[in-house]
Amino acid sequence: MKINLLSNFSSGTLFPVIFLKQSFFILLCIATPIQAKQHNDAQLLKNAIAHRESGEHQAAINILEPLQSQYIDHKRVNIELAINYITLKKSTQAEDILKHLQTLKLNPAERKKITRLQQKIVKTQKVNQEKMTKSTQHKYWLEVLAFIGTDSLTSQFPIYEYLQIDEGQEYTGIESNEEEYYFIGRSTDKQKQKNTYLAQQFKTSYRYKSNTRFNFLGSKSYFLWSNHLDLYQQQIENKTESKFQKNFQQIKFDSSFSILSMDKWFFDLRFRSRSHQNSDRTYDFGFGEQITTQGIHLKDNGLQLSLSLPIKTTRLKFGVEYKKKSFNEINRFNNSTATIPWLEIAIPMSNSFKLHMGSRYRNKSATDPYNSYKNHNIYASLFYYQSKVFSTSLTINHNRLHYNIDDPELVNWSTEYRKSLSIGLKYRFENSINIGLNSHFIKTNKAQDNGEDEWYRIETSIGYRF
């Protein structure tokens, strides 16, 4: 007797089997990428733990913060993040995470872990407070430096060639001759100037920090008063006499009153002053003929108000500065005032690298209206620190400068584009001696092909800090 198994199922009983198979296949397709993502996130958590165990706490935080935003109630992610915050002395962020964990359902082991972390935060804050109380309120240092460097300026500018025709030469009895000029061509000329210089610098700093905390905008805060004095003088090489002669000297003074909160908010009111004096120059044309030009004397004062606040691991800074420049009588047409609002963001990329990006807008009003302009600047700086021994920086600037007087009948150009690149290296020895290498390159392009300037400086330095 033959038995047909399919005959035992009616059409009504066969359909649920097919439907279940299709549903299982759909669920499998959905679950596979979810499981893959969970596997990747679990691997990220393992990587963060490995970074913490190797002492790379900021790298661990960079992994854990995005995970915590996805899995806000994940206990292990929150605990790991709190541990790293505590290690980096970010007590406020750690306390917020522990408060959130206490709202979740915890087993006895987890509650014990959170209690230990809270005790560690209290202990860390107490130690920091004791250190602050014991530490001196007054800090100061003195540094002397010597430089040798090279400046180079190359200028390219157009030369317009004209054909001159004096119509009055063909006639007699004409009282006023009229000359006509016809444009016949244009060429480019170049001038280059290169100088070697020596320089000396004297820098000193004094800072006062109050040990008494006070409430400011609902947060415990400290008062800071910082002062910096900088004396600089430069001698330029006189190639004809094979000696160095005095070029210029300047004095800079910077004083700021700041409030630093426990939440890392930073308010700063800063006064800047600079006095720059160029030496008189005597030019010898031979046959006993000499011309002495009066040196430039510049006074530059500024007042700046700024605010810095933390946003997770980054820091946002913004402010506004007012500057006033005044020159001696022969150059007083260069007197000017400027208002400069600015914005900057600082991003820690790792324990050693930090990136700064920002923008400034300078609105300059000069006594001579032809020197008044508006300049939009954007910049980026990358800093590298290897403990306290070696540091380096790279900064890129782009400026678009537009003069207020832009009538083509009055000026040849009204817009300039300036790009600059600067690189600095510094190495500090254990005996307070440091050596440095700095380079700076600026390129300026004038609109309508009206010229191009290239300037660069390379200098080395040696210094000693007392």
SULVEN-V367560 format. One record per residue. SS is DSSP state (H for helix, E for strand, - for the rest). PHI is phi in radians with two decimals (999 if undefined). NEAR is the number of other ideal C-beta (glycine too) atoms within 8 Angstrom. Layout:
ss: (SS SS)
phi: (PHI PHI)
near: (NEAR NEAR)
This chain:
ss: (- - - - H H H H - - H H H H H H H H H H H H H H H H H H H H H H H H H H H H H H H H H H H H H H H H H H H - - - H H H H H H H H H H H H H H - - - - H H H H H H H H H H H H H - - - H H H H H H H H H H H - - - - - - H H H H H H H H H H H H H H H H H H H H H H H H H H H - - - E E E E E E E E E E E E E E E E E E E E E E E E E E E E E H H H H - - - - - - - - E E E E E E E E E E E E E E E E E E E E E E E E E E E E E E E - - - - E E E - - E E E E E E E E E E E E E E E E E E E E - - - - E E E E E E E E E E E E E E E E E E E - - - - E E E E E E E E E E E E E - - E E E E E E - - E E E E E - - - E E E E E E E E E E E E E E E - - E E E E E E E E E E E E E E - H H H H H H - E E E E E E E E E E E E E - - - - E E E E E E E E E E E E E E - - H H H - E E E E E E E E E E E E E E - - - E E E E E E E E E E E E E E - - - - - - - - - - - E E E E E E E E E E E E E E - - - - E E E E E E E E E E E E E E H H H - - E E E E E E E E E E E E E E -)
phi: (999 -1.60 -2.04 -1.66 -1.14 -1.16 -1.23 -1.37 -1.92 -1.41 -1.07 -1.25 -1.53 -1.32 -1.09 -1.06 -1.14 -1.11 -1.09 -1.15 -1.11 -1.14 -1.12 -1.12 -1.14 -1.13 -1.09 -1.14 -1.14 -1.32 -1.25 -1.05 -1.15 -1.12 -1.12 -1.13 -1.16 -1.08 -1.13 -1.12 -1.14 -1.13 -1.18 -1.09 -1.09 -1.11 -1.12 -1.11 -1.11 -1.12 -1.09 -1.10 -1.15 -1.64 1.52 -1.64 -1.26 -1.16 -1.10 -1.13 -1.12 -1.08 -1.47 -1.29 -1.08 -1.11 -1.13 -1.17 -1.23 -1.49 -2.06 -1.13 -1.79 -1.29 -1.15 -1.15 -1.08 -1.15 -1.13 -1.07 -1.13 -1.11 -1.05 -1.19 -1.06 -1.10 -1.09 -1.53 1.09 -1.74 -1.14 -1.07 -1.13 -1.13 -1.10 -1.08 -1.18 -1.14 -1.11 -1.17 -1.08 -1.20 -1.46 -1.63 -1.39 -2.07 -1.55 -0.98 -1.14 -1.20 -1.10 -1.13 -1.11 -1.15 -1.08 -1.10 -1.15 -1.11 -1.12 -1.17 -1.11 -1.08 -1.14 -1.10 -1.11 -1.16 -1.10 -1.10 -1.15 -1.15 -1.10 -1.18 -1.20 -1.33 -1.19 -1.24 -1.36 -1.98 -2.27 -2.66 -2.64 -2.36 -2.42 -2.09 -2.38 -2.27 -2.23 -2.42 -2.74 -2.32 -1.92 -2.47 -2.24 -2.09 -2.05 -1.98 -2.55 -1.41 -2.14 -1.68 -1.85 -2.20 -1.72 -1.74 -2.21 -1.74 -1.19 -1.31 -1.19 -1.53 -2.24 -2.02 1.40 -1.73 -1.27 -2.18 -1.48 -1.87 -1.84 -2.06 -2.13 -2.10 -1.22 -2.14 3.03 -2.51 -2.34 -2.16 -2.02 -2.41 -2.22 -2.34 -2.30 -2.32 -2.33 -1.86 -2.42 -2.04 -2.63 -2.29 -2.41 -2.18 -2.16 -2.47 -2.47 -2.38 -2.34 -2.02 -2.22 -1.29 -1.50 -1.60 -1.57 -2.47 -1.46 -2.40 0.94 1.39 -2.35 -1.16 -2.43 -2.20 -1.84 -2.20 -2.31 -2.09 -2.39 -2.37 -2.18 -2.33 -1.97 -2.45 -2.45 -2.31 -2.08 -1.87 -1.29 -1.68 -1.21 -1.26 -1.82 0.97 -2.64 -1.74 -2.10 -1.06 -1.84 -2.76 -2.51 -2.61 -2.16 -2.11 -2.35 -2.39 -2.34 -2.35 -2.01 -2.28 -2.19 -1.97 -1.64 -1.13 -1.49 1.27 -1.32 -2.38 -1.83 -2.49 -2.02 -2.23 -1.98 -2.15 -2.51 -2.48 -2.14 -2.11 -2.26 -1.50 -1.30 -1.13 -2.03 -2.00 -1.91 -1.82 -1.75 1.47 0.95 1.38 -1.65 -2.37 -2.27 -1.93 -1.77 -1.34 -1.24 -1.50 -2.08 -2.04 -2.07 -2.25 -2.12 -2.60 -2.32 -2.28 -2.09 -2.47 -2.37 -2.20 -2.45 -1.47 -2.27 0.99 -1.58 -1.65 -2.36 -1.84 -2.21 -2.64 -3.03 -2.49 -2.25 -2.03 -2.21 -2.34 -2.02 -2.36 -1.99 -1.19 -0.98 -1.16 -2.05 -1.18 -1.13 -1.54 -0.98 -2.77 -2.23 -2.56 -2.01 -2.31 -1.38 -2.57 -2.50 -2.54 -2.22 -1.94 -2.13 -1.32 -1.55 -2.88 -1.17 -1.94 -1.91 -2.44 -1.97 -2.05 -2.35 -2.91 -2.58 -2.26 -2.22 -1.82 -1.96 -1.78 -2.08 -1.90 -1.04 -1.49 -1.04 -1.23 -1.75 -1.51 -2.73 -2.15 -2.23 -1.86 -2.08 -2.21 -2.62 -2.53 -2.29 -2.03 -2.02 -2.23 -2.18 -1.97 0.89 -1.88 -1.65 -2.19 -2.55 -2.60 -2.57 -2.41 -2.26 -2.10 -2.18 -2.33 -2.15 -2.08 -1.92 -2.21 -1.30 -1.14 -1.57 -2.21 -1.24 -1.09 -1.41 -1.90 -2.33 -1.33 -2.63 -2.29 -2.22 -2.27 -2.04 -2.15 -2.11 -2.45 -2.41 -2.30 -2.32 -2.33 -2.24 -2.55 -2.21 -1.94 -1.54 -1.20 -1.65 1.27 -1.58 -2.34 -2.18 -2.52 -2.39 -2.23 -2.47 -2.55 -2.30 -2.28 -2.21 -2.08 -2.00 -1.72 -1.10 1.00 0.94 -1.65 2.42 -2.62 -2.06 -2.22 -2.27 -2.51 -2.41 -2.28 -2.53 -2.07 -2.51 -2.39 -2.48 -2.40 -1.85 -1.60)
near: (2 3 5 6 6 5 6 5 8 5 6 5 8 9 8 7 8 8 8 8 8 8 8 8 8 8 8 8 7 8 8 8 7 8 8 8 8 8 8 8 11 8 8 10 14 8 9 13 10 8 12 14 6 6 5 9 11 12 10 14 13 8 13 14 11 7 14 13 6 7 8 7 6 9 10 7 12 13 13 14 13 13 10 14 13 14 8 9 7 8 11 8 8 13 10 8 13 13 8 10 14 8 5 8 2 10 5 6 6 11 9 8 9 13 8 8 14 10 8 9 13 8 8 11 9 8 8 9 8 8 8 8 7 5 7 4 7 7 7 8 8 9 11 10 10 11 12 9 12 10 10 12 10 11 11 9 10 10 8 7 9 8 7 7 8 7 10 9 6 4 7 3 4 7 3 5 8 6 8 7 8 7 8 6 6 8 7 8 8 8 7 8 7 8 9 8 15 9 13 10 12 10 12 10 10 9 11 9 10 8 7 4 6 7 6 8 5 4 10 7 13 9 10 13 11 12 11 11 11 11 11 12 10 11 11 10 9 9 5 4 6 5 6 8 9 8 9 11 10 11 10 12 11 13 10 12 9 12 11 9 13 8 7 9 14 11 8 13 10 12 11 13 11 12 10 12 11 8 9 7 7 8 8 6 7 5 4 4 7 8 7 8 8 7 10 10 10 11 11 12 10 11 10 13 10 11 11 9 9 9 6 5 8 10 10 12 12 9 11 10 12 11 11 10 12 7 12 8 4 6 8 10 8 11 9 12 9 12 9 12 10 12 9 11 11 11 10 10 6 7 6 6 9 10 11 12 10 11 10 11 11 11 8 12 7 12 8 8 7 8 12 12 10 10 12 9 11 9 12 9 11 11 11 9 9 7 5 4 6 10 9 10 11 9 12 10 11 10 12 9 11 10 12 8 10 9 6 6 3 5 10 6 9 8 11 11 10 12 10 12 10 11 10 10 10 10 9 9 8 3 4 9 9 12 11 12 10 14 11 9 10 11 11 10 8 12 9 6 6 9 9 9 11 12 11 10 11 9 12 11 11 10 13 9 8 6)
